[in-house]
Amino acid sequence: MNQLESNVPDAALRNVLFIMCDQLRWDALGCSGHPCLETPNIDRLAGKGVRFDRAFVNGAVCGSSRMSYYTGRYVVSHGARWNQVPLEVTQKTMGDHLRELDVRTVLVGKTHMRADEAARKRLAIPSNSPEWMFLSECGFDAEEHDDGLHPDARVPMDLPYNRFLRSQGFPGDNPWHTAANSVIDADGELCSGWLLRSAPFPAVVPDELSETAYMTDRAIEFIRRAGDDRWCLHLSYIKPHWPYVVSAPYHDMYAGEAMPAPNRTEAELKTTHPVIRALHRSRIGRAMSRTETRQLVLPTYLGLVKQIDDHLGRLFSELEQLGRLDDTLVVFTSDHGEYMGDHWMGEKDWINEEVVRVPMIVIDPRSQADNTRGTTSNELVEAVDLLPTFVEALGGENETRKQWLEGESLIPVLHGERGTRREFVVCEADWGFLEMANHLGETKEPRLRRATMLRDERFKYVLSEIGSNLLYDLDEDPDEQHDRFDDSSMGSVAADLHEQLFEWFRSRHHDTTFSDEMINATSAPGRTAKSGIMIGYWDEEELSAGMRGELY
Amino acid sequence: MNQLESNVPDAALRNVLFIMCDQLRWDALGCSGHPCLETPNIDRLAGKGVRFDRAFVNGAVCGSSRMSYYTGRYVVSHGARWNQVPLEVTQKTMGDHLRELDVRTVLVGKTHMRADEAARKRLAIPSNSPEWMFLSECGFDAEEHDDGLHPDARVPMDLPYNRFLRSQGFPGDNPWHTAANSVIDADGELCSGWLLRSAPFPAVVPDELSETAYMTDRAIEFIRRAGDDRWCLHLSYIKPHWPYVVSAPYHDMYAGEAMPAPNRTEAELKTTHPVIRALHRSRIGRAMSRTETRQLVLPTYLGLVKQIDDHLGRLFSELEQLGRLDDTLVVFTSDHGEYMGDHWMGEKDWINEEVVRVPMIVIDPRSQADNTRGTTSNELVEAVDLLPTFVEALGGENETRKQWLEGESLIPVLHGERGTRREFVVCEADWGFLEMANHLGETKEPRLRRATMLRDERFKYVLSEIGSNLLYDLDEDPDEQHDRFDDSSMGSVAADLHEQLFEWFRSRHHDTTFSDEMINATSAPGRTAKSGIMIGYWDEEELSAGMRGELY
């Protein structure tokens, strides 16, 4: 590690490369044991660091999950409970914490953050001020902000990727849609990639012009240009998220392979749980549970992952040549998984492992991490852990950020010092914003259309605000096929986890305008008397004792 | 009610007069049955409206309680958990809600609000901007902002009340202290009113120059000057809060009276509860439990209340003359009570009725309220109910403010239409900021030094984060002398209330950047397809059905 003429503390890394995929399941990688998909570049990354095999997101949909990654806070604390829900302007993000360490937090790709325009107006923050730019970009310095979903109904006027595609010979108002995310079908017709029937055909654009290639190029350009500046680069791919189309040759790379059988049983369809039943009956649940979806869409999904792996190979080569692999913490993860027909569901928004468990690979290049290189960790890890990990890796303190950061740094695990202090992970799933909510008829207060999952080493407990609660014994039933909530043989397991979840709710830090330091300073013996608030003293003699801190 | 040439809806009132005392116990009024104190003016008010006999604050100390009154939100939602804890700039206050109804929200007196200076800097809100003036004054238009505690160690440079006292012949840097809140003791020495031994002597200033007189004058001046402008005036007295000194003749008006016996038993001193024991052992607990405190301080406390009643008499006469009693909702309440040695405690900060129960009188002058005039209501009422009551009284909608306002309007009760929908009240008590916290030795995370009380019609359940939980049966034990938490004869009462409290925690609206309307609009069938996010459609035919809202 070259730290000549640097202000970075000896023990600190210079940079963080924070790579995120969108909707990538924990098991859709070679290194996590996929039966046909090979991801040699990501696997090589795992060989250099620690692969956390039990890593979980804190929200079951893009927006809420990402805000947990970016703020280091649980969903109930940051409040952006679903896509398009604005993040409160008072929520500090990665950019806030890392700029205090003189590190630029740079974005290439997606955040899915919605700025709180109502608060901006109320507080009269000029929309062209640096502060609003910072807030409205979720604390990132937007090298290239592209949320990746650009349907014709709401195409940004000046999307750089569309300009790029036009420059490459793909004209039109929205070549993102008509070229990068559409196909020519068997009849020779242009067909939108949104439609599932498009999945087996190659995207109109070639691989080197795909979103994945383009974002990788932007990241490489940034890293080259940054030189010795310190940075935290968030390379945030939209893929393998919908639309399910991929350029040749990835479109039929897995078409002939035997896909793993879906994790679902007929018994599941007999559930009386109103939310699960509605998820089954929803358009998306039905579409993704069709046999032909499995046959046509899953190979394309795997092709999209393979494409990411290939482009990451380019990025990693570049980093190596620049020497950046020696001074950069590298993270590879996802914002949530995807049902892909498992449990008769599609997409995300609910609490099964297919959704809430994600890939998580972390490489610390320092010698202290040599003993854990190439290992797999079974520690329970959460999205909120990454920001404290970055703070510590870059030489900052987490102790003074306790009212903000709710996760724990993974550095001690990477350095083989100890395991995490965590006994369980929590993920919050709001389904009330989904059209499927209409399958339930009248329910209580819209904002309580949600469930909270607590998962420990063995059990998964789901507190469902509507319908009964759920309990899975993951040792006995890793596929989550048997709800044991009403099973008397489970004894007090559900009640105990319920109580743990209550404690978890009460321990959240909604209130960030005060710190432990303020509490301790305020309660110091003699403090009130010294401030002149002389309550509880009979006379001058007692007051003198109070001033000396002897009467409290 | 004269509403000629007015834009106020027929059904709406023009104004709100929101009178608050500080540290006034629910039982320290004539109309609530005090054995020696007479408060004819407040009693007359009760005769014109409804006296809520079971009204509770949501926080057990000034700052947190007041922020619940001013935001209409529970403490865990607004986050300002103790005195001097800044209120987040994103918390909407009374001033936000009422200005939407074209009503000025005006302050005369105390708010105990601390502005969030750190957020101001981060958001680059100019400190001299109208927006910051609004935020830093807690949404009030400060006719006279005076938090009433001005120890020499931190006297504001330009306190109007000090200027006033100087103009009246009381010189010095801080006549608030040396004149309004000091006495000449038996030895002819000037003695600070902070010291309890000062209680039996008259304040240096005469009654007509007291803080209570001065604030009443400011309120009267404002009301006269406002004419037909619509207003919500918060007249917020610092008294009967410490320092316990009062001008003649109030200083010895009750000196000869037999004071009611304190509510405490020797058995209470045997408690093993670490928090209660620490409250007993604290300086304030010990000071207020002395027999001489009861003898000397309680009469002064009653004198301070009597003084308020007399000055309110002046105010009410003025309102009557101006015709304002016909178009103004009038509220009289307090921010919390005072132990005054009951339970061997002093001050507040804990969860007994002496602290959490407050006077609450509400007068609606409209004819719809005629049937409830002069009645006493046993409905469970909370501080958070006032703001929705004001919104409704002034002609606004509460339905569209649901993500903000957590209480319920009392107008239906005042109009005799129905009771409240509330089954219990909640009050949160943080004691970690108190010097007494040092009596507990090491405890867990400082911010969890707190308790949450749930009180229903019969029981009071206290979830204490440190030490065991508590249960009182108020039917059998209105004095809260017998903790029944471990009493097996209580069956599942504690467990049931614990679960109710968990539901209450989960129903809180920390997240205010989205509304029920947004949830319902987002989940409308066909909405995603129409926005162009065409997830879950196999082909064009399905998409058409989706666009028609038929496939969800």
Chai-1 contact restraints between the chains, C-beta under 6 A:
chainA,res_idxA,chainB,res_idxB,connection_type,confidence,min_distance_angstrom,max_distance_angstrom,comment,restraint_id
A,G79,B,H510,contact,1.0,0.0,6.0,A-B,restraint_1
A,G79,B,D511,contact,1.0,0.0,6.0,A-B,restraint_2
A,R81,B,D511,contact,1.0,0.0,6.0,A-B,restraint_3
A,V85,B,T513,contact,1.0,0.0,6.0,A-B,restraint_4
A,V85,B,F514,contact,1.0,0.0,6.0,A-B,restraint_5
A,P86,B,T513,contact,1.0,0.0,6.0,A-B,restraint_6
A,E88,B,T90,contact,1.0,0.0,6.0,A-B,restraint_7
A,E88,B,T513,contact,1.0,0.0,6.0,A-B,restraint_8
A,T90,B,E88,contact,1.0,0.0,6.0,A-B,restraint_9
A,T90,B,T90,contact,1.0,0.0,6.0,A-B,restraint_10
A,T90,B,A119,contact,1.0,0.0,6.0,A-B,restraint_11
A,D116,B,T513,contact,1.0,0.0,6.0,A-B,restraint_12
A,A119,B,T90,contact,1.0,0.0,6.0,A-B,restraint_13
A,L123,B,I125,contact,1.0,0.0,6.0,A-B,restraint_14
A,L123,B,E131,contact,1.0,0.0,6.0,A-B,restraint_15
A,A124,B,E131,contact,1.0,0.0,6.0,A-B,restraint_16
A,I125,B,L123,contact,1.0,0.0,6.0,A-B,restraint_17
A,E131,B,L123,contact,1.0,0.0,6.0,A-B,restraint_18
A,E131,B,A124,contact,1.0,0.0,6.0,A-B,restraint_19
A,P151,B,G532,contact,1.0,0.0,6.0,A-B,restraint_20
A,P151,B,I533,contact,1.0,0.0,6.0,A-B,restraint_21
A,D152,B,G532,contact,1.0,0.0,6.0,A-B,restraint_22
A,A153,B,S531,contact,1.0,0.0,6.0,A-B,restraint_23
A,A153,B,G532,contact,1.0,0.0,6.0,A-B,restraint_24
A,W194,B,M534,contact,1.0,0.0,6.0,A-B,restraint_25
A,L195,B,Y537,contact,1.0,0.0,6.0,A-B,restraint_26
A,L195,B,D539,contact,1.0,0.0,6.0,A-B,restraint_27
A,L196,B,W538,contact,1.0,0.0,6.0,A-B,restraint_28
A,R197,B,W538,contact,1.0,0.0,6.0,A-B,restraint_29
A,R197,B,D539,contact,1.0,0.0,6.0,A-B,restraint_30
A,W242,B,I535,contact,1.0,0.0,6.0,A-B,restraint_31
A,R283,B,G536,contact,1.0,0.0,6.0,A-B,restraint_32
A,R283,B,L551,contact,1.0,0.0,6.0,A-B,restraint_33
A,R283,B,Y552,contact,1.0,0.0,6.0,A-B,restraint_34
A,I284,B,G536,contact,1.0,0.0,6.0,A-B,restraint_35
A,A287,B,G536,contact,1.0,0.0,6.0,A-B,restraint_36
A,A287,B,W538,contact,1.0,0.0,6.0,A-B,restraint_37
A,G432,B,I519,contact,1.0,0.0,6.0,A-B,restraint_38
A,F433,B,I519,contact,1.0,0.0,6.0,A-B,restraint_39
A,F433,B,T522,contact,1.0,0.0,6.0,A-B,restraint_40
A,F433,B,S523,contact,1.0,0.0,6.0,A-B,restraint_41
A,L434,B,S523,contact,1.0,0.0,6.0,A-B,restraint_42
A,E435,B,S523,contact,1.0,0.0,6.0,A-B,restraint_43
A,E435,B,P525,contact,1.0,0.0,6.0,A-B,restraint_44
A,E435,B,Y552,contact,1.0,0.0,6.0,A-B,restraint_45
A,A437,B,S523,contact,1.0,0.0,6.0,A-B,restraint_46
A,N438,B,P525,contact,1.0,0.0,6.0,A-B,restraint_47
A,N438,B,Y552,contact,1.0,0.0,6.0,A-B,restraint_48
A,P446,B,D516,contact,1.0,0.0,6.0,A-B,restraint_49
A,P446,B,I519,contact,1.0,0.0,6.0,A-B,restraint_50
A,F502,B,F502,contact,1.0,0.0,6.0,A-B,restraint_51
A,F505,B,F505,contact,1.0,0.0,6.0,A-B,restraint_52
A,H510,B,G79,contact,1.0,0.0,6.0,A-B,restraint_53
A,H510,B,H510,contact,1.0,0.0,6.0,A-B,restraint_54
A,D511,B,G79,contact,1.0,0.0,6.0,A-B,restraint_55
A,D511,B,R81,contact,1.0,0.0,6.0,A-B,restraint_56
A,T513,B,V85,contact,1.0,0.0,6.0,A-B,restraint_57
A,T513,B,P86,contact,1.0,0.0,6.0,A-B,restraint_58
A,T513,B,E88,contact,1.0,0.0,6.0,A-B,restraint_59
A,T513,B,D116,contact,1.0,0.0,6.0,A-B,restraint_60
A,F514,B,V85,contact,1.0,0.0,6.0,A-B,restraint_61
A,D516,B,P446,contact,1.0,0.0,6.0,A-B,restraint_62
A,I519,B,G432,contact,1.0,0.0,6.0,A-B,restraint_63
A,I519,B,F433,contact,1.0,0.0,6.0,A-B,restraint_64
A,I519,B,P446,contact,1.0,0.0,6.0,A-B,restraint_65
A,T522,B,F433,contact,1.0,0.0,6.0,A-B,restraint_66
A,S523,B,F433,contact,1.0,0.0,6.0,A-B,restraint_67
A,S523,B,L434,contact,1.0,0.0,6.0,A-B,restraint_68
A,S523,B,E435,contact,1.0,0.0,6.0,A-B,restraint_69
A,S523,B,A437,contact,1.0,0.0,6.0,A-B,restraint_70
A,P525,B,E435,contact,1.0,0.0,6.0,A-B,restraint_71
A,P525,B,N438,contact,1.0,0.0,6.0,A-B,restraint_72
A,S531,B,A153,contact,1.0,0.0,6.0,A-B,restraint_73
A,G532,B,P151,contact,1.0,0.0,6.0,A-B,restraint_74
A,G532,B,D152,contact,1.0,0.0,6.0,A-B,restraint_75
A,G532,B,A153,contact,1.0,0.0,6.0,A-B,restraint_76
A,I533,B,P151,contact,1.0,0.0,6.0,A-B,restraint_77
A,M534,B,W194,contact,1.0,0.0,6.0,A-B,restraint_78
A,I535,B,W242,contact,1.0,0.0,6.0,A-B,restraint_79
A,G536,B,R283,contact,1.0,0.0,6.0,A-B,restraint_80
A,G536,B,I284,contact,1.0,0.0,6.0,A-B,restraint_81
A,G536,B,A287,contact,1.0,0.0,6.0,A-B,restraint_82
A,Y537,B,L195,contact,1.0,0.0,6.0,A-B,restraint_83
A,W538,B,L196,contact,1.0,0.0,6.0,A-B,restraint_84
A,W538,B,R197,contact,1.0,0.0,6.0,A-B,restraint_85
A,W538,B,A287,contact,1.0,0.0,6.0,A-B,restraint_86
A,D539,B,L195,contact,1.0,0.0,6.0,A-B,restraint_87
A,D539,B,R197,contact,1.0,0.0,6.0,A-B,restraint_88
A,L551,B,R283,contact,1.0,0.0,6.0,A-B,restraint_89
A,Y552,B,R283,contact,1.0,0.0,6.0,A-B,restraint_90
A,Y552,B,E435,contact,1.0,0.0,6.0,A-B,restraint_91
A,Y552,B,N438,contact,1.0,0.0,6.0,A-B,restraint_92
